[in-house]
């Protein structure tokens, strides 16, 4: 043991403090708590994962596609509050958007925005007109060759193929599925309040083909447009 002296006094080195190591379970619980907090923050304010269950957005999105939704785009909603943080863009025609279903907010729907507030939407023989101008929609798919007269469409969608002009009210969107003959959308249940919007569809990170029980590798990590 080293020591030094000044006259008859002996000076010892200061004691070394040894910090006790945390217990295994305490470290594990703390790590899990931090991970959960980070997951909650990311899911609430940044990105959220969704799965496509139906074919209403074919061929853009297929059943079994898994995707991330960007909540930054339009601004994330604060939990338990009807307050939305500022986003870096506004919802516009052509965007594919995930939103709470107006008739049952516990359900999430995904559709393409066709028109925004102030615009007038009309459908003539399956073709969409915005403010009287035919809209070019290369993504639209029509699987049913029948064209129903005005007000005589299939159950729940009497104006599926022909729809009277509807003006989108303030702070609302008109949404339609890309698979036009197999989509239950704004033609049937009306407009979407912007307060119900969760975010903009961003990227598919995985895809599973249920009919073949195989992944669709070509659909992984694809930007959604």
trRosetta pair geometry for C-beta under 8 A, 3 or more apart (Angstrom, degrees):
i j d omega theta_ij theta_ji phi_ij phi_ji
1 12 7.9 -11 160 -136 124 94
2 13 6.8 52 75 -30 96 122
3 10 5.8 -4 176 -168 134 97
3 11 6.7 155 -166 71 79 56
3 12 6.2 -33 -114 -98 101 57
3 13 7.9 -120 -96 -20 59 79
4 11 5.3 -20 68 57 86 109
5 8 7.7 -39 -171 -154 112 8
5 9 6.6 154 -156 80 68 53
5 10 5.7 -32 -102 -101 85 58
5 11 7.2 178 -94 12 31 83
6 9 5.1 -14 65 61 84 107
6 11 6.7 46 1 -23 102 117
22 26 4.9 -116 175 86 107 122
22 27 5.0 127 103 -57 123 94
22 30 7.9 -23 160 8 159 141
23 26 4.5 87 62 8 88 106
23 27 6.9 -159 90 -6 44 87
24 27 6.0 -63 -153 38 28 108
24 28 6.2 26 154 -19 66 110
25 28 5.5 -53 -144 38 33 114
25 29 6.2 33 158 -19 67 106
26 29 5.9 -55 -145 37 29 108
26 30 6.3 28 157 -17 64 108
27 30 5.9 -57 -146 38 29 110
27 31 6.3 29 156 -19 64 108
28 31 5.8 -58 -149 36 28 110
28 32 6.3 26 155 -17 65 107
29 32 5.8 -55 -147 38 31 110
29 33 6.3 34 153 -23 65 106
30 33 5.6 -53 -147 34 31 114
30 34 6.5 30 155 -17 64 104
31 34 5.9 -54 -150 36 31 109
31 35 6.3 30 152 -18 65 108
32 35 5.6 -56 -146 38 32 113
32 36 6.2 34 155 -21 66 106
33 36 5.8 -54 -148 35 29 111
33 37 6.5 30 154 -19 63 105
34 37 5.8 -55 -150 35 31 112
34 38 6.4 30 153 -17 65 106
35 38 5.8 -56 -149 38 31 110
35 39 6.2 33 153 -20 65 108
36 39 5.5 -53 -144 38 31 113
36 40 6.2 33 156 -21 65 105
37 40 5.8 -54 -148 35 29 111
37 41 6.4 27 155 -17 64 107
38 41 5.9 -57 -148 37 30 109
38 42 6.2 27 156 -16 66 108
39 42 5.9 -58 -145 39 28 108
39 43 6.0 23 159 -15 65 112
40 43 5.9 -58 -142 41 26 108
40 44 6.0 19 161 -16 64 115
41 44 6.0 -61 -141 41 25 106
41 45 5.9 -25 178 23 64 114
41 46 7.5 44 132 -2 68 107
42 45 7.1 -79 -128 54 16 78
42 46 4.7 -48 -156 45 60 123
42 47 6.2 -23 167 45 91 79
43 46 7.5 -16 -42 51 11 79
43 47 7.3 -55 -106 83 39 50
43 48 5.3 74 -155 -98 72 87
44 71 7.7 -135 140 103 29 170
44 76 6.3 92 144 177 63 138
44 79 6.0 -50 -138 -48 132 106
45 71 6.2 -166 172 98 23 132
45 72 7.7 53 155 -76 68 72
45 76 4.3 -153 -131 37 52 170
45 85 7.4 22 -137 24 96 150
46 70 7.8 -49 171 -145 54 56
46 71 5.9 116 134 49 6 105
46 72 6.2 10 -134 -44 55 98
46 76 7.4 -32 -40 -62 29 141
47 68 4.8 -6 -171 -172 118 113
47 69 6.6 151 -155 70 62 49
47 70 6.2 -24 -102 -101 81 46
47 71 6.5 -156 -78 8 28 92
47 199 8.0 180 -124 141 44 168
47 202 7.2 -66 -126 27 106 153
48 68 7.1 142 70 -155 31 63
48 69 5.0 -20 61 53 84 103
48 71 6.5 65 -5 -39 100 117
48 98 8.0 -126 79 84 115 154
48 198 6.9 -70 51 163 142 122
48 199 6.8 140 32 26 106 142
49 66 6.5 0 -170 -179 104 97
49 67 7.2 157 -151 85 59 36
49 68 5.9 -39 -94 -97 61 63
49 69 7.7 -177 -87 10 13 82
49 205 7.7 -64 -122 36 105 130
50 66 7.4 171 88 -154 40 55
50 67 5.6 -21 63 65 86 84
50 68 7.8 141 19 -108 77 17
50 69 5.8 46 -4 -26 119 114
50 98 6.0 -178 -33 -110 165 151
50 108 6.6 -116 -126 116 128 145
50 110 7.0 139 129 -55 151 132
51 64 7.5 -21 -171 -137 98 21
51 65 7.2 158 -156 86 55 47
51 66 5.2 -25 -101 -102 76 73
51 67 7.8 152 -95 19 28 71
52 57 6.7 -96 -142 45 131 123
52 61 4.9 -173 -97 153 157 114
52 62 6.5 121 94 89 144 31
52 63 5.6 -135 116 -112 94 34
52 64 6.7 -36 71 33 92 27
52 65 4.3 26 19 53 126 91
52 66 7.7 -131 7 -69 79 31
52 67 7.1 53 -35 -1 98 112
52 110 6.9 -75 -107 48 87 143
53 63 6.3 9 169 -134 21 91
54 57 8.0 101 91 8 77 79
54 63 6.0 -17 -142 -88 6 105
55 58 4.6 -8 -171 -19 87 122
55 62 7.1 -3 -115 -144 77 55
55 63 5.5 -51 -64 -32 72 106
55 179 5.7 23 139 1 81 172
55 182 6.0 -3 95 116 99 139
56 111 7.4 -48 128 -96 121 82
56 177 3.7 -82 162 -135 92 155
56 178 7.7 115 141 41 55 63
56 179 5.3 -147 -161 53 30 111
56 182 5.9 -140 -104 113 60 80
56 183 3.9 106 -158 -107 99 83
56 184 7.1 -74 -112 24 142 63
56 185 7.5 149 -180 -52 130 105
57 60 5.2 -75 160 66 92 101
57 61 4.0 13 103 50 127 102
57 62 8.0 -116 84 -56 87 25
57 96 7.4 72 -145 -142 136 125
57 110 6.2 -32 -48 107 145 104
57 111 7.2 -154 -84 -111 103 42
57 112 7.4 130 -128 -29 98 95
57 177 5.4 -110 -75 -155 56 90
57 178 5.0 62 -156 26 53 103
57 179 6.3 -76 -33 0 5 97
57 183 7.6 86 -61 -100 49 123
58 61 7.1 -96 -75 72 41 48
58 62 6.0 58 -100 -99 88 65
58 141 6.0 -54 107 43 81 158
58 178 6.6 -149 74 88 31 105
58 179 4.5 46 51 -65 82 125
58 182 7.8 10 36 68 111 128
59 62 7.1 4 -152 -68 54 91
59 139 7.9 -141 55 -162 76 72
59 141 6.0 110 -11 -58 84 143
59 178 7.2 -99 28 119 45 133
59 179 7.8 107 -31 -72 48 94
60 96 7.0 -169 142 -88 144 146
60 112 7.6 81 36 -59 167 124
60 139 5.5 29 -63 -166 118 120
60 178 4.8 109 3 5 118 165
60 224 7.3 76 168 -158 102 85
60 225 7.7 -129 -145 79 112 48
61 65 5.1 -120 -164 47 84 154
61 67 7.3 -51 -127 -34 126 143
61 96 7.6 134 -26 -167 127 151
61 110 7.1 -23 59 114 163 137
61 178 7.8 128 23 27 79 130
61 201 7.6 -79 -67 -168 141 158
61 204 7.5 169 -122 -76 88 125
61 224 7.1 15 -72 -133 106 116
62 65 5.2 113 59 -33 67 108
62 207 6.7 57 66 -154 111 122
62 216 7.4 48 67 8 143 168
62 219 7.1 -74 31 -123 120 163
63 210 7.0 -47 119 8 110 120
64 207 5.7 78 120 -170 91 66
64 208 4.2 -122 -171 70 112 69
64 209 6.0 150 102 -80 166 28
64 210 5.6 -159 -75 -25 132 90
64 216 7.4 107 110 1 121 119
65 204 5.1 -61 -168 -128 106 126
65 206 7.7 152 -160 91 44 51
65 207 4.8 -14 -105 -109 62 94
65 219 6.3 -97 -110 150 99 136
66 204 6.5 108 72 -159 49 75
66 205 5.8 -61 102 62 98 80
66 206 4.1 7 46 62 124 91
66 207 6.7 -151 16 -74 75 44
66 208 7.6 49 -22 -3 104 94
67 201 5.7 6 145 -154 147 95
67 202 6.9 154 173 53 98 66
67 203 6.4 171 -151 89 81 35
67 204 4.8 -50 -91 -96 86 59
67 205 6.8 141 -117 7 32 77
67 224 6.4 38 -143 -51 138 142
68 202 4.9 -45 93 61 88 118
68 203 5.4 6 43 55 103 82
68 205 6.1 59 -23 -22 100 119
69 98 4.8 -57 -111 21 147 138
69 198 6.1 25 140 116 153 107
69 199 4.0 119 154 82 104 119
69 200 6.6 152 -163 72 75 31
69 201 5.8 -46 -107 -97 76 45
69 202 6.1 151 -128 -1 20 98
70 73 4.7 77 112 -24 110 109
70 199 5.3 -172 80 172 41 119
70 200 4.9 -24 60 65 99 89
70 201 7.7 31 14 121 84 4
70 202 4.1 105 -30 -68 102 126
71 74 7.6 -73 -164 50 45 77
71 75 7.7 -40 162 120 72 15
71 76 4.3 51 150 -88 119 92
71 198 6.9 -63 -101 161 94 66
71 199 4.1 -80 -86 -87 55 134
72 75 7.6 15 -169 -82 30 29
72 76 7.0 -17 -80 -34 38 96
72 87 6.5 128 154 -139 45 83
72 88 6.5 10 147 8 93 108
72 199 7.9 54 23 -138 42 118
73 87 5.5 18 124 -169 33 128
73 88 6.6 -75 -138 52 38 84
73 89 5.4 -36 -173 49 79 105
73 199 6.1 113 37 -160 107 80
73 200 4.2 -13 49 12 164 126
74 84 7.5 -37 132 -180 86 135
74 87 4.2 -110 180 -48 14 169
74 89 6.8 -60 -80 79 57 71
74 90 6.9 73 -120 -131 86 33
74 91 5.8 13 -98 -48 133 87
74 194 7.9 -145 176 -167 137 99
74 197 5.9 -31 96 121 160 136
74 199 6.4 -168 31 -121 103 51
74 200 6.5 131 -17 -31 101 98
75 84 4.7 89 114 160 118 97
75 85 4.5 -161 -167 83 96 61
75 86 5.2 -131 -100 143 128 9
75 87 3.4 -107 -34 -42 75 86
76 84 7.1 -179 97 -152 25 70
76 85 5.3 11 56 34 70 116
76 87 8.0 127 -13 -82 49 91
76 199 7.6 -3 -95 -78 70 111
77 81 7.4 -173 172 77 84 72
77 82 7.8 -33 -156 -139 114 31
77 83 6.9 132 -155 79 67 46
77 84 5.1 -42 -94 -97 68 74
77 85 7.6 -158 -86 5 19 78
77 195 7.9 84 -101 -165 133 65
77 198 7.9 -73 7 -121 117 52
78 81 4.3 -9 91 57 110 117
78 83 4.7 2 26 72 120 101
78 84 7.6 -147 -1 -87 76 26
78 85 7.0 107 -48 -39 86 91
82 195 6.5 -2 -157 -152 96 128
84 87 7.7 -30 156 -29 110 99
84 195 7.4 -142 -37 -121 124 63
87 90 7.3 138 79 -77 120 44
89 92 7.6 -73 162 -8 108 108
89 200 8.0 10 74 -33 123 152
91 95 5.6 -127 -153 56 70 152
91 97 6.2 21 -132 -85 121 146
91 113 5.7 162 169 -81 102 163
91 116 6.6 158 104 -104 87 116
91 173 5.9 -56 125 -82 141 137
91 194 6.9 -165 20 -121 136 100
91 197 6.4 -121 -58 -118 144 161
91 200 7.6 -176 -104 -79 79 101
92 95 5.6 104 59 -19 60 114
92 113 6.6 139 102 97 25 142
92 116 6.3 -48 -127 -41 45 139
93 113 5.5 -131 -113 117 36 94
93 114 6.1 11 -136 174 94 20
93 115 5.9 14 -91 -91 113 32
93 116 6.2 -112 -44 -17 82 94
93 119 7.7 15 -59 11 128 172
93 130 7.3 9 -115 -103 160 161
94 112 6.9 -27 -153 -174 22 105
94 113 6.6 -27 34 71 28 89
95 112 7.1 161 87 -154 37 63
95 113 4.7 19 57 23 85 122
95 200 5.7 -71 -170 -127 116 107
96 110 6.6 30 172 178 94 97
96 111 7.4 -153 -147 112 66 23
96 112 5.2 -39 -96 -96 70 72
96 113 7.7 -146 -81 2 22 77
96 200 7.0 96 75 -165 60 69
96 201 4.1 -39 104 36 107 127
96 224 5.6 -91 56 145 141 117
96 225 7.6 165 -4 -162 118 11
97 110 7.1 -176 91 -144 36 62
97 111 6.7 -21 59 66 79 63
97 112 7.5 118 14 -123 78 24
97 113 5.6 53 -2 -42 125 102
97 173 7.3 13 51 117 158 168
97 175 7.0 -103 58 -111 111 124
97 197 6.0 -46 179 -138 126 103
97 198 7.9 144 174 49 78 71
97 199 7.4 -173 -150 101 71 27
97 200 5.9 -44 -103 -106 69 55
97 201 6.8 -128 -79 -10 18 87
98 108 5.7 9 -177 180 101 112
98 109 7.2 168 -150 86 56 40
98 110 4.9 -26 -95 -93 72 87
98 197 7.7 106 84 -163 51 61
98 198 4.6 -47 104 61 96 116
98 199 5.8 3 52 58 102 69
98 200 7.8 -176 16 -98 80 8
98 201 6.2 112 -29 -63 93 82
99 108 7.1 158 82 -152 25 68
99 109 5.9 -24 66 62 76 87
99 110 7.8 140 18 -93 66 40
99 111 7.7 -45 27 30 109 94
99 175 7.4 -140 30 -60 138 162
99 192 5.3 44 132 -165 165 140
99 196 4.8 65 -177 122 102 93
99 197 4.8 -44 -103 -105 101 49
99 198 5.9 -172 -98 3 35 82
100 105 4.1 24 164 -147 130 73
100 106 7.6 64 -153 -12 104 13
100 107 7.1 116 -158 75 62 49
100 108 6.3 -50 -98 -100 49 60
100 109 7.6 71 177 17 10 84
100 196 4.2 -116 52 -164 93 96
100 198 6.8 111 -34 -44 75 100
101 104 5.0 8 87 60 118 72
101 105 6.6 -156 62 -89 60 28
101 106 8.0 -35 44 56 101 47
101 107 4.2 -1 13 81 129 104
101 108 7.1 -152 -23 -102 85 9
101 109 4.8 96 -78 -22 86 115
101 189 8.0 13 -173 107 88 162
101 196 7.9 -142 29 178 10 138
102 105 7.4 14 -126 -70 20 75
102 189 6.1 168 61 140 116 120
102 190 6.7 -81 77 74 161 100
102 191 7.7 92 -62 89 158 44
102 192 6.1 -141 -48 -112 114 61
102 193 6.9 116 -105 7 106 91
102 196 6.4 -92 -81 -55 69 173
103 189 5.7 -86 -33 -154 120 141
104 107 4.8 47 99 11 106 109
105 196 6.5 -123 -119 -128 99 108
108 198 6.6 -8 -133 -11 115 151
109 175 7.7 113 118 124 125 152
110 201 6.3 71 -152 -64 122 128
111 175 3.8 92 97 169 136 112
111 176 6.0 150 -178 67 118 14
111 177 5.3 -82 -124 -71 89 59
111 183 7.2 113 -117 -175 106 130
111 185 5.4 123 -122 -124 149 119
111 186 7.6 157 132 -18 163 93
112 139 7.3 137 -77 97 166 139
112 175 6.7 148 71 -155 35 72
112 176 6.0 -34 64 71 87 67
112 177 7.1 113 14 -125 89 20
112 178 5.9 74 -10 -57 133 83
113 116 6.8 29 172 -65 123 82
113 173 5.2 -64 -129 -169 103 127
113 174 7.3 97 -160 69 62 52
113 175 5.9 -45 -98 -99 48 74
114 121 6.3 69 116 -115 119 134
114 128 6.2 -106 -163 -163 128 155
114 130 7.4 -163 157 -78 83 115
114 135 7.4 98 -163 120 91 175
114 174 5.0 -64 64 102 99 96
114 175 6.6 156 5 -116 91 19
114 176 4.9 39 -39 11 132 110
114 186 7.4 -138 31 43 122 138
115 119 4.1 -138 -168 90 110 130
115 120 7.6 -112 -165 62 157 10
115 121 4.7 -143 1 -63 152 110
115 130 5.6 175 -94 -121 111 110
115 168 5.2 -170 119 -33 107 140
115 173 7.3 157 84 -162 52 58
115 174 4.2 14 52 41 94 120
116 119 5.8 77 58 6 53 120
116 168 6.2 179 137 104 20 157
116 173 6.0 -26 -109 -111 60 75
116 174 7.8 -125 -61 18 23 81
117 168 5.1 -129 -108 116 32 105
117 169 6.5 -38 -129 113 90 30
117 170 4.9 58 -153 -121 138 36
117 171 6.2 41 -74 -15 141 25
117 172 5.9 109 -84 47 88 65
117 173 7.8 -59 -41 -74 69 49
118 167 7.3 -24 -157 -173 21 96
118 168 6.4 -31 25 71 29 93
118 170 7.5 44 -48 -85 80 63
119 130 5.5 -16 -179 -164 123 99
119 131 5.9 -84 -150 -43 79 98
119 167 7.3 177 95 -146 29 61
119 168 5.3 19 56 21 73 119
119 174 7.6 -111 82 15 108 125
120 130 7.1 137 73 -162 55 48
120 131 5.4 104 45 -86 91 53
120 132 7.5 30 80 -28 118 70
120 165 5.1 8 176 -171 113 107
120 166 6.8 162 -155 78 65 32
120 167 4.8 -33 -96 -92 81 71
120 168 7.5 -148 -82 0 31 74
121 128 6.8 -34 -157 -160 92 97
121 129 7.4 136 -161 77 43 57
121 130 6.2 -17 -100 -103 62 67
121 163 7.3 -6 124 102 92 131
121 165 7.0 153 78 -150 38 55
121 166 5.2 -20 60 60 90 87
121 167 7.9 166 16 -89 69 23
121 168 6.8 68 -11 -44 106 97
121 174 5.1 -143 -26 132 155 172
122 128 7.6 137 78 -160 46 50
122 129 4.5 -22 68 64 96 106
122 132 7.5 35 28 -84 133 42
122 163 6.3 -170 -155 88 44 83
122 164 7.0 -58 -124 160 86 23
122 165 4.4 -30 -77 -89 107 71
122 166 7.5 156 -75 14 56 64
123 126 6.8 -7 -178 -126 105 11
123 127 6.8 154 -155 73 63 38
123 128 5.7 -28 -100 -99 78 58
123 129 7.2 -177 -84 17 27 80
123 159 6.9 127 53 159 126 93
123 161 6.7 -164 139 160 122 24
123 162 5.8 -165 103 -133 90 23
123 163 3.9 57 33 25 106 99
123 187 7.2 3 -9 -110 152 122
124 127 5.6 -27 69 61 74 93
124 129 6.4 29 6 -14 105 122
124 162 6.2 35 -123 -123 38 81
125 147 5.3 2 -142 -155 77 142
125 161 6.4 4 -137 165 29 98
125 162 6.5 19 -54 -78 41 93
126 142 5.9 40 -175 -109 149 138
126 147 6.3 -98 -26 -117 105 99
126 161 5.0 -32 -64 -144 72 82
126 180 6.4 102 -158 126 97 149
127 134 6.1 -19 161 -139 123 100
127 135 7.7 167 175 46 77 75
128 134 7.6 111 83 -155 51 54
128 135 4.5 -31 94 41 100 122
128 137 6.4 63 34 -25 120 139
128 140 8.0 -178 0 -78 116 155
128 176 7.5 -145 -82 15 143 164
129 132 5.9 -4 165 -142 119 14
129 133 6.2 152 -160 66 78 26
129 134 5.6 -42 -100 -88 79 44
129 135 6.6 -175 -105 -10 23 87
130 133 5.8 -32 67 61 70 85
130 135 5.1 69 -5 -64 105 115
137 140 4.0 47 124 -16 120 117
139 178 5.0 -70 140 -134 99 123
140 178 5.8 -143 -107 -159 42 66
140 180 5.6 25 -165 -34 100 121
141 178 5.9 55 11 141 93 84
141 179 5.0 -23 69 -109 114 59
141 180 6.6 178 72 8 51 81
141 181 7.9 -93 111 19 73 90
142 145 7.8 98 138 -86 105 41
142 180 5.6 -22 -91 55 72 116
142 181 5.7 87 -150 -23 59 115
143 179 6.7 9 -13 -165 118 93
143 181 4.9 -137 48 59 80 129
143 182 6.2 9 36 -20 134 114
144 181 3.9 174 14 -161 107 153
144 182 7.9 140 -22 -45 109 80
146 161 7.9 -116 118 -53 70 157
147 161 4.9 173 -157 171 65 153
147 162 7.6 73 172 -35 92 100
148 152 5.2 -153 178 91 100 77
148 153 4.1 132 94 -96 157 63
148 154 7.1 -138 -56 -23 157 63
148 158 8.0 -133 134 -166 139 43
148 160 5.9 59 43 57 131 102
148 161 4.6 138 44 27 77 124
148 162 6.9 -136 93 15 70 94
149 152 4.6 28 66 37 88 123
149 161 8.0 5 -28 76 9 114
149 162 6.3 -36 -175 33 31 142
150 159 6.6 11 -151 -117 64 82
150 162 4.2 -84 -77 108 71 123
150 163 7.5 161 -128 -80 86 20
150 164 7.1 78 -154 -50 124 80
151 158 5.0 4 -155 158 42 115
151 159 6.4 3 -74 -74 44 79
151 162 7.9 -53 -5 85 54 102
152 158 6.5 35 -45 -158 11 83
153 157 4.8 -76 120 112 131 76
153 158 4.7 152 42 -153 89 21
153 159 6.0 -117 2 -12 133 11
153 160 3.7 147 -153 13 150 99
153 161 6.0 160 -96 10 113 84
153 162 7.8 -176 -53 37 108 72
154 157 5.3 21 66 56 82 100
154 158 8.0 -140 60 -80 31 39
154 160 6.2 23 27 -17 86 149
156 184 6.3 -21 134 -125 131 111
156 188 5.1 23 154 -150 79 137
157 160 4.0 55 143 -66 115 104
157 184 6.7 -127 -61 -116 115 66
157 187 5.7 45 -146 109 93 111
157 188 4.5 -61 -91 -78 71 111
158 188 8.0 117 17 -113 63 74
159 162 6.3 -94 -153 88 70 50
159 163 3.9 87 162 -101 119 81
159 164 6.9 -76 -129 8 144 72
159 187 5.5 -144 89 -174 89 96
159 188 7.9 -179 49 -79 82 51
160 163 7.9 151 21 -55 5 101
160 180 7.8 128 178 159 90 84
160 181 7.2 74 166 -124 129 55
160 187 5.8 102 -105 133 45 147
160 188 7.7 13 -79 -61 80 94
163 166 6.9 -44 151 -10 114 110
163 187 5.8 -111 -82 -134 144 98
166 174 7.1 136 95 -103 118 138
168 172 5.5 -157 -178 89 87 99
168 173 6.9 7 -154 -129 135 19
168 174 5.2 -109 -89 -28 117 105
168 191 6.1 134 -139 -115 77 132
169 172 4.8 51 66 19 80 134
169 191 6.3 -179 30 52 94 171
171 193 6.5 16 129 -153 95 71
171 194 4.8 -99 -175 13 76 118
171 195 7.6 30 163 -24 118 84
172 191 4.0 30 172 157 131 133
172 192 6.2 145 -162 71 75 43
172 193 5.7 -43 -102 -97 81 43
172 194 6.7 -121 -85 -27 28 79
173 186 7.9 -122 116 -76 67 146
173 191 6.5 146 65 -166 35 85
173 192 4.6 -25 59 61 92 101
173 194 6.8 103 -19 -77 100 73
173 197 7.6 74 5 -72 139 119
174 186 4.7 173 -159 124 67 168
174 191 5.9 -55 -82 -111 64 80
174 192 7.7 171 -85 15 18 86
175 185 5.4 -127 107 -168 79 108
175 186 4.8 129 50 -30 61 114
175 192 5.4 35 -11 -11 124 130
176 180 6.7 10 168 -112 118 81
176 183 6.4 96 -176 107 64 144
176 185 4.7 126 -119 116 45 159
176 186 6.2 -77 -63 32 69 98
176 187 6.8 53 -105 -22 99 102
177 180 6.7 176 84 -87 78 36
177 182 7.3 -84 101 87 143 62
177 183 2.6 -163 40 -121 130 148
177 184 7.8 44 -11 35 131 36
177 185 5.3 -163 -11 -49 82 133
178 183 7.5 125 41 -54 33 148
179 182 4.6 -32 133 57 115 98
179 183 5.4 138 77 -43 75 103
180 183 6.1 -58 -127 24 23 116
184 188 5.4 -50 -160 39 73 150
184 189 7.3 50 161 -11 90 112
185 188 6.4 104 58 22 35 94
185 189 7.4 -124 150 32 18 91
186 189 6.7 -82 -119 64 33 66
186 190 6.0 -49 -152 123 72 13
186 191 6.1 44 -139 -89 117 38
186 192 7.0 -87 -85 -22 111 88
192 196 5.7 -115 -174 66 89 124
192 197 7.1 93 143 -65 120 83
193 196 5.0 92 70 -3 83 103
194 197 5.5 -29 -162 -2 52 120
199 202 7.9 -26 139 -32 114 104
201 224 4.4 -70 128 101 106 155
202 223 7.5 -65 167 -141 51 66
202 224 6.2 86 94 28 10 112
203 221 6.5 1 174 -145 118 44
203 222 6.7 163 -156 77 73 35
203 223 5.7 -43 -101 -103 82 45
203 224 6.2 -149 -86 -11 25 91
204 207 6.0 22 167 -55 130 103
204 219 5.6 -43 113 156 148 87
204 220 6.6 -119 116 -124 93 29
204 221 7.1 -92 85 -31 66 13
204 222 5.0 2 44 49 105 88
204 224 6.4 109 -28 -65 84 99
205 220 6.5 19 177 -156 30 77
205 221 6.2 43 -121 -72 52 62
206 215 7.1 -73 -166 -140 84 111
206 220 5.8 15 -102 -113 36 97
207 215 6.5 105 79 -168 63 70
207 216 3.9 -46 103 54 120 108
207 219 3.9 13 1 85 157 126
207 220 6.1 -134 10 -64 93 68
208 214 7.8 171 -154 93 61 27
208 215 5.9 -47 -101 -106 60 57
208 216 7.1 -142 -73 3 10 86
209 212 4.6 11 113 40 120 100
209 213 7.3 -64 92 -2 76 13
209 214 5.3 -8 55 65 110 73
209 215 7.2 120 11 -159 85 7
209 216 5.2 104 -39 -51 102 96
210 213 7.0 22 -160 -74 34 53
215 220 7.4 14 168 -50 117 122
216 219 4.3 23 114 18 116 116
216 220 7.3 165 96 -33 68 80
217 220 5.8 -44 -159 7 43 118
219 222 5.8 -73 -166 4 48 135
